[in-house]
């Protein structure tokens, strides 16, 4: 065989091995994290103690996995199906006054993918 034929055979072999090494995307599980939106009160808003808050969780969220904590305190929430997602609401703990706090959200989505988000609020005295 001529040198150029060997070159082409070797080149095509290397290219085909690299292409097949990646596999197809359909063979791996896709991860869909939950998303959160429509935060009430707005980010960095000033609110009264024991105010209510709410947000929307996307439809991929497992409603039983949605959890909220504020300053490391678990908060009781109500999850209601609404449109293409879930309306989540709760009330600020009574002992939080005169402070800035972050409302932390966690939830699981499709294939146990975890998502998190949150926002800050300023709580009056």
URGI-V823716 format. One record per backbone hydrogen bond with DSSP energy under -1.0 kcal/mol. CO is the residue of the C=O (numbers start at 1). NH is the residue of the N-H. E is the energy in kcal/mol with one decimal. If there is no record, write none. Layout:
CO&NH&E, CO&NH&E
This chain:
2&6&-1.7, 3&7&-2.1, 4&8&-2.1, 5&9&-2.4, 6&10&-2.6, 7&11&-2.5, 8&12&-2.5, 9&13&-1.9, 10&14&-2.2, 11&15&-2.3, 12&16&-2.3, 13&17&-1.9, 14&18&-1.9, 15&19&-2.2, 16&20&-2.1, 24&27&-1.0, 35&58&-2.6, 37&56&-3.2, 40&54&-2.8, 42&45&-1.9, 45&122&-3.1, 47&124&-2.9, 48&51&-1.3, 51&92&-2.9, 53&90&-2.1, 54&40&-2.8, 55&88&-3.0, 56&37&-2.2, 57&86&-2.6, 58&61&-1.8, 62&65&-2.0, 67&106&-2.2, 68&75&-2.5, 69&104&-2.8, 70&73&-1.4, 73&70&-2.3, 78&89&-2.1, 80&87&-3.4, 82&85&-1.3, 84&59&-1.0, 85&82&-2.6, 86&57&-2.7, 87&80&-2.7, 88&55&-2.1, 89&78&-2.7, 90&53&-2.3, 93&96&-1.3, 99&123&-3.5, 101&121&-2.6, 103&119&-1.2, 104&69&-1.9, 105&117&-1.8, 106&67&-2.7, 107&115&-2.9, 108&62&-3.0, 109&112&-1.1, 110&113&-1.3, 113&109&-3.5, 115&107&-2.0, 117&105&-3.0, 119&103&-3.0, 120&44&-3.3, 121&101&-2.6, 122&47&-3.1, 123&99&-1.0, 124&98&-1.8
